[in-house]
Amino acid sequence: MVVFETDRQVLRRLTVEDAPFILRLLNEPSFLQHIGDRGVRSLADAQQSCEARLLLRSHGADARQARRGEAVCPQARQRERVNW
């Protein structure tokens, strides 16, 4: 699902099909150094990580906020109205 699109980029929601990318990303040396080890070592681990985030998004606070038309800016911790 495309969330936002410009001439140069497309932002979309995470899917289980992104697991190969997630596996590479979470095991990049710079990711491990600056963010930390998430323990994702195999494609199955990456798929499970994606599924967990999808489940959280569909049942967690993000889903409740989306249903109300709100989003939280994690950097500023401010609520702002979003027209989905």
Helices and strands as residue ranges (DSSP letters): E 2-5, E 10-12, G 16-18, H 19-26, H 29-34, H 43-59, H 61-67, E 70-73, E 78-81
